[in-house]
Structure formats: structure tokens, C-alpha cells
Amino acid sequence: MKIHMFSGSGFAWRIQLACELKGIPYDPAYMQPTPENLKSAAFLKLSPRGKVPAIEADGYSLSESLAIMAYLEAKHPERPLFGTTQSAYRSTLHVRPRLGGGVSILLILGRQF
């Protein structure tokens, strides 16, 4: 799986962290966050809104970090990011907006559900 990203993107960091926690190998494809790169025809095919992260996996592309996390969770259910019960899932989603970005993933690291 290739992750298109640029350095300093919290959204891309979220996907990298999810891959690390789940043990999913990935190839980072770093790019400069310039309009020429983000709005190029080639990148818009991967990410129609011209935003990172975008992934290429299984013969197609996907963008938006939460959509990518949902894909990773479905494809690799071992070591769940959001817990294994409805209560744990709800708690994780409830905490995330209050603490910001990818923090919810850190909170579940090491927790048993």
C-alpha cells in the first residue's frame, strides 16, 4: 500500500500510526504541499479533493483519513483501532473530537476490549 502524504500533515500521520499499530506495511510517497502537486491531474485521480492522505491499495485509490481508517479496519480486523464492542467504539469516537486529530488511536493503544 502506498500512502501519498506530505511532512507535517496530521491527517497523514493518523494513517501512518494506524498502519503501525495494525502492523500493515506501507510505502510513503512524500510530496510537496504545493498547488501544482495537489491539484495536478494525476493526484486528483487519487484524491478528487486534492488533499492528503490518499492511498493506493488493491488496485484503487482512497482519500480522506477517516475513510482510509475504516478501510484499514475492515481489511485488517486484527488489533482493532476502535475496540471490539459497541461501547468501546462509541467511547473512542466520543473522545476523539475533544482531544483532536489522531489522539484517539493513542488512547486505545494497549487497551484490551
DSSP file (Angstrom, degrees, kcal/mol; ACC not computed):
  #  RESIDUE AA STRUCTURE BP1 BP2  ACC     N-H-->O    O-->H-N    N-H-->O    O-->H-N    TCO  KAPPA ALPHA  PHI   PSI    X-CA   Y-CA   Z-CA
    1    1 A M              0   0    0      0, 0.0    26,-3.0     0, 0.0     2,-0.5   0.000 360.0 360.0 360.0 136.3    0.0    0.0    0.0
    2    2 A K  E     -aB  27  56A   0     54,-2.1    54,-2.1    24,-0.2     2,-0.6  -0.915 360.0-157.2-108.5 131.9    1.3    3.4   -0.9
    3    3 A I  E     -aB  28  55A   0     24,-2.4    26,-3.3    -2,-0.5     2,-0.5  -0.942   7.1-151.5-109.7 116.7    0.4    6.5    1.2
    4    4 A H  E     +aB  29  54A   0     50,-3.6    50,-1.4    -2,-0.6     2,-0.3  -0.765  40.6 132.8 -86.0 126.4    0.6    9.8   -0.5
    5    5 A M  E     -a   30   0A   0     24,-2.1    26,-2.0    -2,-0.5     2,-0.3  -0.948  46.8-125.8-158.9 172.3    1.4   12.5    2.0
    6    6 A F    >   -     0   0    0     -2,-0.3     3,-1.6    24,-0.2     6,-0.2  -0.970  42.8 -89.9-130.3 154.5    3.5   15.5    2.9
    7    7 A S  T 3  S+     0   0    0     -2,-0.3     3,-0.1    24,-0.3     0, 0.0  -0.320 110.1  26.0 -61.6 135.1    5.5   16.0    6.0
    8    8 A G  T 3  S+     0   0    0      1,-0.3     2,-0.7     2,-0.0    -1,-0.2   0.396  80.6 136.4  94.2  -2.8    3.7   17.7    8.9
    9    9 A S    <>  -     0   0    0     -3,-1.6     4,-2.3     1,-0.2    -1,-0.3  -0.702  39.7-162.2 -82.0 115.2    0.2   16.5    7.9
   10   10 A G  H  > S+     0   0    0     -2,-0.7     4,-1.9     1,-0.2    -1,-0.2   0.833  91.8  55.3 -63.1 -33.1   -1.7   15.4   11.0
   11   11 A F  H  > S+     0   0    0      2,-0.2     4,-1.2     1,-0.2    -1,-0.2   0.899 109.9  44.8 -68.7 -40.1   -4.2   13.5    8.8
   12   12 A A  H  > S+     0   0    0      1,-0.2     4,-2.3     2,-0.2    -2,-0.2   0.885 109.7  56.1 -69.1 -37.9   -1.4   11.6    7.1
   13   13 A W  H  X S+     0   0    0     -4,-2.3     4,-2.8     1,-0.2     5,-0.2   0.888 101.4  58.5 -59.5 -39.0    0.2   10.9   10.4
   14   14 A R  H  X S+     0   0    0     -4,-1.9     4,-2.2     1,-0.2    -1,-0.2   0.899 108.2  45.2 -56.6 -43.0   -3.1    9.4   11.6
   15   15 A I  H  X S+     0   0    0     -4,-1.2     4,-2.4     2,-0.2    -2,-0.2   0.898 111.9  51.0 -71.7 -40.4   -2.9    6.8    8.7
   16   16 A Q  H  X S+     0   0    0     -4,-2.3     4,-2.5     2,-0.2    -2,-0.2   0.931 111.8  48.0 -60.3 -44.8    0.8    6.1    9.4
   17   17 A L  H  X S+     0   0    0     -4,-2.8     4,-2.9     2,-0.2     5,-0.2   0.911 109.9  51.8 -63.5 -43.0    0.0    5.5   13.0
   18   18 A A  H  X S+     0   0    0     -4,-2.2     4,-2.0    -5,-0.2    -1,-0.2   0.919 110.9  48.7 -59.8 -43.0   -2.9    3.2   12.2
   19   19 A C  H  X>S+     0   0    0     -4,-2.4     5,-2.6     2,-0.2     4,-1.0   0.916 112.1  48.5 -63.2 -43.2   -0.7    1.2    9.9
   20   20 A E  H ><5S+     0   0    0     -4,-2.5     3,-0.5     1,-0.2    -2,-0.2   0.929 112.3  48.0 -63.1 -45.1    2.0    0.9   12.6
   21   21 A L  H 3<5S+     0   0    0     -4,-2.9    -1,-0.2     1,-0.2    -2,-0.2   0.850 117.6  41.7 -64.6 -34.3   -0.5   -0.1   15.3
   22   22 A K  H 3<5S-     0   0    0     -4,-2.0    -1,-0.2    -5,-0.2    -2,-0.2   0.517 110.9-119.2 -91.6  -5.8   -2.1   -2.7   13.0
   23   23 A G  T <<5 +     0   0    0     -4,-1.0    -3,-0.2    -3,-0.5    -4,-0.1   0.831  57.7 155.0  72.6  32.2    1.3   -4.0   11.6
   24   24 A I      < -     0   0    0     -5,-2.6    -1,-0.2    -6,-0.2     2,-0.1  -0.830  39.8-132.8 -95.9 120.5    0.4   -3.0    8.0
   25   25 A P        +     0   0    0      0, 0.0     2,-0.3     0, 0.0    -5,-0.0  -0.439  32.7 174.0 -70.2 146.5    3.4   -2.4    5.7
   26   26 A Y        -     0   0    0     -2,-0.1   -24,-0.2   -23,-0.0   -10,-0.0  -0.988  31.4-132.7-150.5 156.6    3.2    0.8    3.6
   27   27 A D  E     -a    2   0A   0    -26,-3.0   -24,-2.4    -2,-0.3     2,-0.3  -0.960  25.9-138.8-110.7 116.4    5.3    2.8    1.3
   28   28 A P  E     -a    3   0A   0      0, 0.0     2,-0.6     0, 0.0   -24,-0.2  -0.585  11.7-164.2 -75.3 135.0    5.3    6.5    2.0
   29   29 A A  E     -a    4   0A   0    -26,-3.3   -24,-2.1    -2,-0.3     2,-0.2  -0.841  14.9-160.7-118.4  90.4    5.1    8.7   -1.1
   30   30 A Y  E     +a    5   0A   0     -2,-0.6     2,-0.3   -26,-0.2   -24,-0.2  -0.460  13.8 175.2 -76.0 142.8    6.1   12.2    0.1
   31   31 A M        -     0   0    0    -26,-2.0   -24,-0.3    -2,-0.2    -2,-0.0  -0.944  35.4-102.7-139.9 160.6    5.2   15.2   -1.9
   32   32 A Q        -     0   0    0     -2,-0.3     2,-2.2   -26,-0.1     5,-0.2  -0.697  33.8-122.6 -83.5 137.7    5.4   18.9   -1.5
   33   33 A P        +     0   0    0      0, 0.0    -1,-0.1     0, 0.0   -27,-0.0  -0.348  63.7 135.3 -81.1  62.2    2.2   20.6   -0.5
   34   34 A T    >>  -     0   0    0     -2,-2.2     4,-2.9     1,-0.1     3,-0.5  -0.763  67.9-118.3-106.4 154.2    2.0   23.0   -3.5
   35   35 A P  H 3> S+     0   0    0      0, 0.0     4,-2.2     0, 0.0    -1,-0.1   0.864 115.2  60.0 -56.8 -34.9   -1.0   23.7   -5.6
   36   36 A E  H 34 S+     0   0    0      1,-0.2     4,-0.1     2,-0.2     0, 0.0   0.890 113.8  35.5 -61.3 -38.6    0.9   22.3   -8.6
   37   37 A N  H X4 S+     0   0    0     -3,-0.5     3,-1.0    -5,-0.2     6,-0.3   0.932 120.4  45.0 -79.1 -49.0    1.2   18.9   -6.8
   38   38 A L  H 3< S+     0   0    0     -4,-2.9    -2,-0.2     1,-0.2    -1,-0.1   0.767 120.5  39.3 -71.7 -25.8   -2.1   18.8   -5.0
   39   39 A K  T 3< S+     0   0    0     -4,-2.2    -1,-0.2    -5,-0.3    -2,-0.1   0.238  85.8 124.6-108.2  12.8   -4.2   20.0   -8.0
   40   40 A S  S <> S-     0   0    0     -3,-1.0     4,-2.7     1,-0.1     5,-0.2  -0.380  72.2-118.0 -69.9 153.2   -2.4   18.1  -10.7
   41   41 A A  H  > S+     0   0    0      1,-0.2     4,-1.1     2,-0.2    -1,-0.1   0.886 114.0  53.2 -58.6 -40.0   -4.5   15.8  -12.9
   42   42 A A  H  > S+     0   0    0      1,-0.2     4,-0.7     2,-0.2     3,-0.3   0.923 112.7  42.2 -64.2 -44.2   -2.5   12.7  -11.7
   43   43 A F  H >> S+     0   0    0     -6,-0.3     4,-2.9     1,-0.2     3,-0.8   0.873 108.0  59.6 -72.9 -34.7   -3.1   13.5   -8.0
   44   44 A L  H 3< S+     0   0    0     -4,-2.7    -1,-0.2     1,-0.3    -2,-0.2   0.757  98.4  60.3 -65.0 -22.3   -6.7   14.5   -8.5
   45   45 A K  H 3< S+     0   0    0     -4,-1.1    -1,-0.3    -3,-0.3    -2,-0.2   0.840 113.3  37.4 -68.7 -32.3   -7.3   10.9   -9.8
   46   46 A L  H << S+     0   0    0     -3,-0.8    -2,-0.2    -4,-0.7     9,-0.2   0.854 135.4  20.1 -83.4 -39.1   -6.1    9.6   -6.5
   47   47 A S    ><  -     0   0    0     -4,-2.9     3,-2.8     7,-0.1    -1,-0.3  -0.837  67.2-164.5-136.1  93.4   -7.7   12.3   -4.3
   48   48 A P  T 3  S+     0   0    0      0, 0.0    -1,-0.1     0, 0.0    -4,-0.1   0.731  93.0  49.8 -56.9 -24.2  -10.6   14.2   -6.1
   49   49 A R  T 3  S-     0   0    0      2,-0.1     3,-0.1    -5,-0.0    -5,-0.1   0.476 112.3-120.3 -91.4  -1.8  -10.5   17.0   -3.5
   50   50 A G    <   +     0   0    0     -3,-2.8     2,-0.3     1,-0.2    -6,-0.1   0.856  68.4 129.8  69.8  36.3   -6.7   17.3   -3.8
   51   51 A K        -     0   0    0     -8,-0.1    -1,-0.2     2,-0.1    13,-0.2  -0.878  50.2 -89.1-123.7 154.5   -6.0   16.5   -0.2
   52   52 A V  S    S+     0   0    0     -2,-0.3    13,-0.2    -3,-0.1   -41,-0.1  -0.783  86.5  53.1-103.6 153.7   -3.7   14.2    1.6
   53   53 A P        +     0   0    0      0, 0.0    11,-1.1     0, 0.0     2,-0.3   0.530  61.8 159.4 -83.2 160.9   -3.6   11.5    2.7
   54   54 A A  E     -BC   4  63A   0    -50,-1.4   -50,-3.6     9,-0.2     2,-0.3  -0.986  20.6-155.0-137.3 142.8   -4.5    9.3   -0.3
   55   55 A I  E     -BC   3  62A   0      7,-3.2     7,-1.9    -2,-0.3     2,-0.5  -0.864  11.5-151.7-118.7 155.1   -3.7    5.7   -0.6
   56   56 A E  E     +BC   2  61A   0    -54,-2.1   -54,-2.1    -2,-0.3     2,-0.3  -0.991  37.7 144.5-119.7 119.0   -3.3    3.3   -3.4
   57   57 A A  E >   + C   0  60A   0      3,-2.7     3,-1.9    -2,-0.5    -2,-0.1  -0.990  57.5   6.1-155.2 144.5   -4.2   -0.3   -2.5
   58   58 A D  T 3  S-     0   0    0     -2,-0.3     3,-0.1     1,-0.3    -1,-0.0   0.794 128.4 -54.4  53.8  32.7   -5.7   -3.3   -4.1
   59   59 A G  T 3  S+     0   0    0      1,-0.2     2,-0.3     0, 0.0    -1,-0.3   0.558 122.5  72.0  82.7   8.1   -5.9   -1.6   -7.5
   60   60 A Y  E <  S-C   57   0A   0     -3,-1.9    -3,-2.7     2,-0.0     2,-0.3  -0.910  70.7-119.8-144.2 175.0   -7.8    1.5   -6.4
   61   61 A S  E     -C   56   0A   0     -2,-0.3     2,-0.3    -5,-0.2    -5,-0.2  -0.826  19.5-173.8-119.2 157.7   -7.3    4.7   -4.5
   62   62 A L  E     -C   55   0A   0     -7,-1.9    -7,-3.2    -2,-0.3     2,-0.2  -0.991   2.8-171.8-149.0 140.7   -9.0    6.2   -1.5
   63   63 A S  E     +C   54   0A   0     -2,-0.3    -9,-0.2    -9,-0.2     4,-0.1  -0.759  44.8  71.5-128.4 177.7   -8.7    9.5    0.3
   64   64 A E  S  > S-     0   0    0    -11,-1.1     4,-2.3    -2,-0.2     3,-0.3   0.706  72.3-119.5  77.0 118.0   -9.9   11.2    3.5
   65   65 A S  H  > S+     0   0    0      1,-0.2     4,-2.6     2,-0.2     5,-0.2   0.849 109.6  49.5 -60.1 -40.9   -8.2    9.9    6.6
   66   66 A L  H  > S+     0   0    0      2,-0.2     4,-2.2     1,-0.2    -1,-0.2   0.882 111.6  49.7 -68.5 -35.3  -11.3    8.5    8.4
   67   67 A A  H  > S+     0   0    0     -3,-0.3     4,-2.2     2,-0.2    -2,-0.2   0.896 111.6  49.4 -66.0 -39.4  -12.4    6.7    5.2
   68   68 A I  H  X S+     0   0    0     -4,-2.3     4,-2.8     2,-0.2    -2,-0.2   0.914 109.8  51.0 -65.5 -42.2   -8.9    5.2    5.0
   69   69 A M  H  X S+     0   0    0     -4,-2.6     4,-2.5     1,-0.2    -2,-0.2   0.903 109.4  50.5 -62.1 -40.6   -9.0    4.2    8.6
   70   70 A A  H  X S+     0   0    0     -4,-2.2     4,-2.2     2,-0.2    -1,-0.2   0.909 111.1  49.3 -63.1 -41.4  -12.4    2.4    8.1
   71   71 A Y  H  X S+     0   0    0     -4,-2.2     4,-2.8     2,-0.2     5,-0.3   0.937 111.7  48.3 -61.3 -47.4  -10.9    0.6    5.1
   72   72 A L  H  X S+     0   0    0     -4,-2.8     4,-2.5     1,-0.2    -2,-0.2   0.892 111.1  51.2 -61.4 -39.5   -7.9   -0.5    7.1
   73   73 A E  H  < S+     0   0    0     -4,-2.5    -1,-0.2    -5,-0.2    -2,-0.2   0.900 113.4  44.3 -64.7 -41.3  -10.1   -1.7    9.9
   74   74 A A  H  < S+     0   0    0     -4,-2.2    -2,-0.2     1,-0.2    -1,-0.2   0.895 118.4  42.6 -70.8 -40.5  -12.3   -3.7    7.5
   75   75 A K  H  < S+     0   0    0     -4,-2.8    -2,-0.2     1,-0.3    -1,-0.2   0.832 127.8  29.6 -75.6 -32.4   -9.4   -5.2    5.6
   76   76 A H     <  +     0   0    0     -4,-2.5    -1,-0.3    -5,-0.3    -2,-0.1  -0.690  66.6 168.3-128.9  77.1   -7.2   -5.9    8.7
   77   77 A P        +     0   0    0      0, 0.0    -1,-0.1     0, 0.0    -4,-0.1   0.679  47.4 102.2 -70.4 -15.8   -9.6   -6.6   11.6
   78   78 A E  S    S+     0   0    0      1,-0.2     3,-0.1   -56,-0.1    -2,-0.0  -0.389  86.7  18.7 -66.7 149.5   -6.8   -7.8   13.9
   79   79 A R  S    S-     0   0    0      1,-0.1    -1,-0.2    -2,-0.0    -3,-0.0   0.978  96.1-140.5  51.6  65.2   -5.7   -5.3   16.5
   80   80 A P        -     0   0    0      0, 0.0     3,-0.3     0, 0.0    -1,-0.1  -0.237  13.6-152.2 -61.1 137.7   -8.8   -3.2   16.2
   81   81 A L  S    S+     0   0    0      1,-0.2    27,-0.1   -12,-0.1     3,-0.1   0.777  94.9  37.6 -76.5 -28.5   -8.4    0.6   16.2
   82   82 A F  S    S-     0   0    0      1,-0.4    10,-0.3    26,-0.0    -1,-0.2   0.188 114.9-103.5-113.8  15.2  -11.9    1.3   17.6
   83   83 A G        -     0   0    0     -3,-0.3    -1,-0.4     1,-0.1    -2,-0.1  -0.212  27.5 -95.6  87.6 176.7  -12.3   -1.6   20.1
   84   84 A T  S    S+     0   0    0     -4,-0.1     2,-0.3    -3,-0.1    -1,-0.1   0.397  96.4  64.7-116.1  -0.1  -14.4   -4.7   19.7
   85   85 A T  S  > S-     0   0    0     -3,-0.2     4,-2.5     1,-0.1     5,-0.2  -0.850  83.5-117.7-121.1 160.1  -17.6   -3.7   21.4
   86   86 A Q  H  > S+     0   0    0     -2,-0.3     4,-2.5     1,-0.2     5,-0.2   0.898 116.3  52.4 -60.5 -40.3  -20.2   -1.1   20.6
   87   87 A S  H  > S+     0   0    0      2,-0.2     4,-2.5     1,-0.2    -1,-0.2   0.916 110.3  46.6 -63.3 -44.6  -19.4    0.7   23.9
   88   88 A A  H  > S+     0   0    0      2,-0.2     4,-2.4     1,-0.2    -2,-0.2   0.911 112.5  50.6 -64.9 -42.0  -15.7    0.8   23.2
   89   89 A Y  H  X S+     0   0    0     -4,-2.5     4,-2.2     1,-0.2    -2,-0.2   0.934 112.1  47.1 -60.0 -47.6  -16.3    2.0   19.6
   90   90 A R  H  X S+     0   0    0     -4,-2.5     4,-2.0     1,-0.2    -2,-0.2   0.905 111.3  51.5 -62.2 -43.0  -18.6    4.8   20.9
   91   91 A S  H  X S+     0   0    0     -4,-2.5     4,-2.2     2,-0.2    -1,-0.2   0.909 109.4  49.9 -62.1 -42.8  -16.1    5.8   23.6
   92   92 A T  H  X S+     0   0    0     -4,-2.4     4,-1.9   -10,-0.3    -1,-0.2   0.927 113.3  45.1 -62.8 -45.5  -13.3    6.1   21.1
   93   93 A L  H  < S+     0   0    0     -4,-2.2    -1,-0.2     1,-0.2    -2,-0.2   0.809 112.5  52.8 -69.8 -28.2  -15.4    8.2   18.7
   94   94 A H  H  X S+     0   0    0     -4,-2.0     4,-0.6    -5,-0.2    -2,-0.2   0.886 111.8  44.3 -72.9 -39.2  -16.6   10.4   21.6
   95   95 A V  H >X S+     0   0    0     -4,-2.2     4,-1.6     1,-0.2     3,-0.5   0.869 100.6  70.5 -73.6 -37.7  -13.1   11.1   22.9
   96   96 A R  H 3X S+     0   0    0     -4,-1.9     4,-2.1     1,-0.2     3,-0.3   0.876  95.9  48.0 -53.3 -50.0  -11.5   11.9   19.5
   97   97 A P  H 34 S+     0   0    0      0, 0.0    -1,-0.2     0, 0.0    -2,-0.1   0.853 111.5  51.1 -65.1 -30.8  -13.2   15.2   18.7
   98   98 A R  H << S+     0   0    0     -4,-0.6    -2,-0.2    -3,-0.5    -3,-0.1   0.833 118.7  35.7 -73.7 -30.8  -12.5   16.6   22.2
   99   99 A L  H  < S-     0   0    0     -4,-1.6    -1,-0.2    -3,-0.3    -3,-0.1   0.625 111.7-121.2 -99.7 -15.3   -8.8   15.8   22.1
  100  100 A G    ><  -     0   0    0     -4,-2.1     3,-1.3    -5,-0.3     4,-0.5  -0.091  51.7  -9.6  99.4 161.8   -8.1   16.4   18.4
  101  101 A G  T >  S-     0   0    0      1,-0.2     3,-0.6     2,-0.1    -1,-0.2   0.453 120.9  -9.6  15.7-123.4   -6.8   14.5   15.4
  102  102 A G  T >> S+     0   0    0      1,-0.2     3,-1.1   -92,-0.1     4,-1.0   0.250  97.8 108.9 -88.5  12.7   -5.3   11.1   15.8
  103  103 A V  H <>  +     0   0    0     -3,-1.3     4,-1.8     1,-0.3     3,-0.4   0.842  67.7  66.6 -60.5 -34.1   -5.2   11.2   19.6
  104  104 A S  H <> S+     0   0    0     -3,-0.6     4,-1.3    -4,-0.5    -1,-0.3   0.849  96.4  55.9 -58.4 -33.7   -8.0    8.6   19.9
  105  105 A I  H <> S+     0   0    0     -3,-1.1     4,-0.9     1,-0.2     3,-0.4   0.912 106.3  50.3 -64.9 -40.4   -5.7    6.0   18.3
  106  106 A L  H >< S+     0   0    0     -4,-1.0     3,-0.5    -3,-0.4    -1,-0.2   0.870 105.3  58.2 -64.0 -35.5   -3.1    6.6   21.0
  107  107 A L  H 3< S+     0   0    0     -4,-1.8    -1,-0.2     1,-0.2    -2,-0.2   0.826 107.5  45.5 -65.6 -31.3   -5.7    6.3   23.7
  108  108 A I  H >< S+     0   0    0     -4,-1.3     3,-2.1    -3,-0.4    -1,-0.2   0.608  82.8 114.6 -90.4  -9.9   -6.7    2.7   22.7
  109  109 A L  T << S+     0   0    0     -4,-0.9     3,-0.1    -3,-0.5   -28,-0.0  -0.419  90.8   7.9 -60.6 123.6   -3.1    1.5   22.3
  110  110 A G  T 3  S+     0   0    0      1,-0.3    -1,-0.3    -2,-0.2     2,-0.3   0.316  99.3 124.6  87.9  -9.7   -2.6   -1.1   24.9
  111  111 A R    <   -     0   0    0     -3,-2.1     2,-0.5     2,-0.0    -1,-0.3  -0.615  53.9-140.1 -82.3 143.9   -6.2   -1.2   26.0
  112  112 A Q              0   0    0     -2,-0.3    -3,-0.0     1,-0.1    -1,-0.0  -0.908 360.0 360.0-104.1 128.9   -8.0   -4.6   25.9
  113  113 A F              0   0    0     -2,-0.5    -1,-0.1   -25,-0.0   -25,-0.1   0.359 360.0 360.0-113.7 360.0  -11.6   -4.6   24.7
